[in-house]
Amino acid sequence: MVAEKVKKQKLEENEDSSEHFDGELVASIEKLQEVQDELEKLNEEASDKVLEVEQRYNEIRKPIYDQRSEAIEKIPDFWLTAFLSHPVLCELLTDEDQKIFKYLKSLEVSDSKDVKSGYSITFNFQPNPYFENAKLTKSFSFDDEGNTTSTGTNIKWKEGMAIANGNVHENKGNKKKRDITKESFITWFGEEDTKDVHLIHDEVGDIIKEDLWVNPLQYFNNEGDDDDVDGDDDDDEDGEGNADLNDDDDDDDDEEDDDEDDN
C-alpha cells in the first residue's frame, strides 16, 4: 500500500513538473514571436524609407539621364558598340540585330512609381526599313509573393522583314530565306509564355538595368578589356627579356667550350 502511494505521488509530481516546463516553453516562444514581429515591423518601415529615398533620387537623376541621352544621340552607333563590348549582351546580338541596332537612337530604363513593383526598358528607334514602331518596350512587374511577369511590344514588321523563331524571312526577289543560328535579340521584346524563357528574359532585363544602363560609356570605351591587353603586352615583354637572357647564357657557354678546345 505504502509503495503504491509513493509511486502515485511521484507520478503526480512529474506531471506537475511537465506542465510547468511546457508553460515556460510556450511563454518563451510567445515572447520570441513578439520580438520577431517588432523586428519585422521595423524592417518594413526601413524598406519604405529606402523606397522613399530611391523615388526622390530617381526624380533628381531624371534630368541628368536626359542630358546623357542627348549626348549619346550625337555619337554614331553608341548603343550598338556598347552592346557588342558587353561580355554577356554581345552574345545575344545576331548579324540582323546589329543591322537593326544601327537605327537605335536611345535607350531608357525607368522604375515604376513605387520602385518595388517593377521597371521598364525602352528602345527608341529612328525610322528604319525593318518595322513601323518608333519604340519597343519591355516591362517587368513584381507581385508581393516575388513572382515576375513581363509584357513586351508587339513589333509591327514591314513587309518581308519579319524575324520570327530565329529566322529572317526575305520575300524580295527570289523570296529566299536566310537562317539565323540563334534567336534574334529583337524577339526579346515579344511576349513569351514558357517559364524558362521568362527566366532568361528576367536576367537580360536585370543586366541592362543594373549594369549597362548605369554606365554604358565604360562599355562603349571597352574599358573592361584594357587590363587584359596590358597584361598580354607585359607577358610579351617578359618573354622577350627572358629570350635575351637565354641567348646571353648560350653565348657564354660557347666561349667556355672554345677555351677548353684551345687548352
matplotlib code that plots the C-alpha trace (Angstrom):
import matplotlib.pyplot as plt

x = [0.0, 2.7, 4.7, 1.7, 1.1, 4.7, 4.6, 1.3, 2.8, 5.9, 3.7, 1.7, 4.9, 6.2, 3.0, 3.2, 6.8, 6.0, 3.1, 5.4, 8.1, 5.5, 4.2, 7.6, 8.4, 5.1, 5.8, 9.3, 8.1, 5.3, 7.9, 10.2, 7.3, 6.6, 10.2, 10.3, 7.1, 8.7, 11.8, 9.7, 7.7, 11.0, 12.3, 9.2, 9.5, 13.1, 12.2, 9.6, 12.1, 14.6, 12.0, 11.1, 14.8, 15.1, 12.0, 13.3, 16.7, 15.0, 13.4, 16.8, 18.6, 15.9, 17.2, 20.8, 19.8, 18.1, 21.3, 23.3, 20.8, 21.2, 25.0, 24.7, 22.5, 25.4, 27.7, 27.2, 26.4, 26.9, 24.4, 25.5, 29.1, 28.2, 26.2, 28.9, 31.5, 29.4, 30.6, 27.1, 24.9, 27.3, 26.4, 22.7, 23.1, 22.8, 24.0, 20.5, 20.2, 23.4, 21.8, 18.7, 20.8, 22.2, 18.9, 18.8, 18.6, 18.3, 17.7, 15.7, 15.2, 12.5, 11.3, 7.6, 6.3, 6.7, 10.0, 9.5, 6.6, 8.7, 10.5, 10.5, 13.2, 12.5, 14.5, 13.8, 14.5, 14.9, 12.7, 14.1, 13.4, 12.6, 9.5, 7.0, 7.4, 9.2, 9.9, 10.0, 9.3, 9.7, 8.0, 8.6, 6.1, 6.7, 3.9, 4.0, 5.0, 8.1, 6.7, 7.7, 5.6, 6.7, 5.0, 6.5, 5.7, 4.1, 6.5, 4.9, 7.3, 7.4, 6.6, 9.3, 11.4, 9.8, 12.1, 10.3, 11.5, 15.1, 14.6, 14.8, 12.2, 13.1, 10.3, 12.1, 13.4, 13.6, 11.9, 14.9, 15.2, 18.3, 18.6, 20.0, 21.8, 20.4, 17.3, 17.3, 17.6, 14.8, 12.4, 13.1, 10.5, 7.8, 5.6, 6.5, 4.6, 7.2, 8.7, 12.3, 12.1, 10.8, 13.8, 16.1, 14.2, 14.5, 18.2, 18.6, 16.5, 18.5, 21.8, 20.5, 19.0, 21.7, 24.8, 24.7, 22.3, 24.3, 27.4, 27.2, 30.3, 32.6, 31.4, 31.5, 35.1, 35.7, 37.4, 36.9, 39.4, 42.3, 43.8, 43.9, 45.6, 48.2, 48.7, 49.4, 51.9, 53.7, 53.9, 55.3, 57.9, 58.9, 59.1, 61.4, 63.5, 63.9, 64.8, 67.6, 68.9, 68.9, 70.8, 73.5, 73.8, 74.3, 77.0, 78.8, 78.7, 80.1, 83.0, 83.8, 83.8, 86.2, 88.6, 88.6, 89.4, 92.4, 93.8]
y = [0.0, 2.4, 1.6, 2.3, 5.6, 6.7, 5.8, 7.7, 10.8, 10.7, 10.5, 13.5, 15.4, 14.5, 15.7, 19.0, 19.4, 18.7, 21.1, 23.8, 23.1, 23.3, 26.5, 28.1, 26.9, 28.3, 31.6, 31.8, 31.1, 33.7, 36.3, 35.4, 35.9, 39.3, 40.4, 38.9, 40.8, 44.0, 43.4, 42.7, 45.9, 47.9, 46.2, 47.1, 50.7, 50.8, 49.4, 52.1, 54.8, 53.3, 53.3, 56.9, 57.9, 56.0, 57.6, 61.1, 60.4, 58.9, 62.4, 64.1, 61.7, 62.1, 65.4, 64.1, 61.0, 63.2, 65.2, 61.9, 60.7, 63.9, 63.5, 59.8, 60.6, 62.6, 59.6, 57.2, 53.6, 54.2, 51.6, 49.0, 49.4, 49.3, 46.1, 44.4, 45.3, 43.9, 40.4, 39.0, 41.1, 40.8, 37.1, 37.9, 40.0, 38.3, 39.9, 41.0, 42.6, 44.6, 46.0, 47.0, 48.5, 50.9, 52.7, 52.6, 56.2, 55.9, 53.5, 54.3, 52.4, 53.6, 52.3, 52.0, 54.9, 52.9, 51.4, 48.0, 46.9, 46.8, 48.6, 49.0, 49.2, 51.2, 51.2, 54.3, 53.9, 56.1, 55.4, 52.1, 49.5, 46.8, 47.8, 50.6, 51.0, 54.2, 52.4, 48.9, 48.5, 45.5, 45.9, 43.8, 43.6, 42.1, 40.9, 40.6, 36.9, 37.6, 36.4, 38.3, 38.8, 40.6, 42.2, 43.4, 45.4, 43.8, 44.5, 45.8, 44.4, 45.9, 43.6, 40.9, 42.0, 39.9, 38.0, 35.0, 31.8, 32.7, 33.1, 36.2, 35.9, 37.9, 38.0, 40.1, 38.9, 35.2, 35.0, 33.3, 32.7, 33.2, 31.2, 32.8, 30.3, 31.8, 33.7, 37.3, 39.7, 41.8, 38.9, 39.5, 42.3, 39.9, 38.1, 34.6, 32.0, 29.5, 29.7, 29.0, 31.9, 34.2, 33.4, 34.3, 37.5, 38.5, 38.0, 40.1, 42.9, 42.9, 43.1, 46.1, 47.8, 47.2, 47.2, 48.6, 51.5, 52.5, 53.3, 52.5, 54.6, 52.1, 49.5, 51.9, 52.7, 48.9, 49.7, 46.2, 44.8, 47.3, 45.3, 42.1, 43.9, 45.4, 42.1, 40.4, 43.2, 42.7, 38.9, 39.5, 41.9, 39.4, 36.7, 38.8, 39.7, 36.0, 35.1, 37.7, 36.3, 32.8, 34.0, 35.6, 32.3, 30.4, 32.8, 32.4, 28.6, 28.7, 30.9, 28.4, 25.5, 27.4, 28.0, 24.2, 23.3, 25.7, 24.1]
z = [0.0, 1.0, -2.2, -4.4, -2.6, -3.1, -6.8, -7.3, -5.6, -7.9, -11.0, -9.8, -9.2, -12.7, -14.3, -12.4, -13.5, -17.1, -17.1, -15.6, -18.2, -21.1, -19.7, -19.6, -23.2, -24.5, -22.8, -24.2, -27.7, -27.4, -26.2, -29.1, -31.5, -30.1, -30.6, -34.1, -35.0, -33.8, -35.9, -39.0, -38.4, -38.2, -41.3, -43.2, -42.1, -43.1, -46.6, -47.0, -46.1, -48.6, -51.3, -50.5, -50.9, -54.1, -55.5, -54.6, -56.2, -59.3, -59.8, -59.3, -61.7, -64.5, -66.0, -65.8, -67.7, -70.2, -70.7, -71.1, -73.7, -75.7, -75.7, -76.7, -79.7, -81.2, -81.1, -84.1, -83.2, -79.4, -78.1, -80.8, -79.7, -76.0, -76.5, -78.6, -75.9, -73.1, -72.1, -71.9, -74.1, -77.1, -77.2, -77.8, -80.9, -84.3, -87.5, -88.2, -84.8, -85.4, -88.6, -86.7, -83.9, -86.4, -86.1, -82.3, -81.2, -77.4, -74.5, -71.4, -68.1, -65.8, -62.4, -61.6, -59.5, -56.2, -57.4, -55.9, -58.2, -61.4, -64.2, -68.0, -70.7, -73.8, -77.1, -79.3, -83.0, -85.9, -89.0, -90.4, -93.1, -90.5, -88.5, -88.0, -84.3, -83.1, -79.8, -78.3, -74.6, -72.2, -68.9, -65.7, -62.8, -59.4, -57.1, -53.3, -53.5, -55.5, -58.8, -62.0, -65.1, -68.3, -71.2, -74.5, -77.5, -80.5, -83.3, -86.5, -89.1, -92.5, -95.4, -95.9, -92.9, -90.0, -87.7, -86.1, -84.4, -85.1, -88.9, -91.1, -93.9, -97.0, -99.6, -102.1, -105.4, -105.4, -102.0, -100.4, -96.6, -94.5, -91.3, -88.2, -85.9, -82.7, -81.6, -82.5, -79.6, -81.0, -80.3, -76.6, -76.7, -77.7, -75.1, -74.2, -72.2, -71.1, -67.7, -68.9, -71.4, -68.6, -66.5, -69.4, -70.0, -66.4, -66.5, -69.6, -68.2, -65.0, -66.8, -68.9, -65.9, -63.3, -65.4, -68.9, -68.1, -65.1, -67.1, -70.8, -71.5, -69.9, -72.5, -75.4, -74.5, -74.0, -70.7, -69.4, -71.9, -71.3, -68.4, -70.4, -73.3, -71.0, -69.4, -72.7, -73.6, -70.3, -70.9, -74.4, -73.0, -70.2, -72.8, -75.0, -72.0, -71.0, -74.5, -74.5, -71.2, -72.6, -75.7, -73.4, -71.5, -74.7, -75.8, -72.5, -72.8, -76.4, -75.2, -72.4, -74.9, -77.2, -74.3, -73.4, -77.0, -77.1, -74.0]

ax = plt.figure().add_subplot(projection="3d")
ax.plot(x, y, z, "-o")
ax.set_aspect("equal")
plt.show()
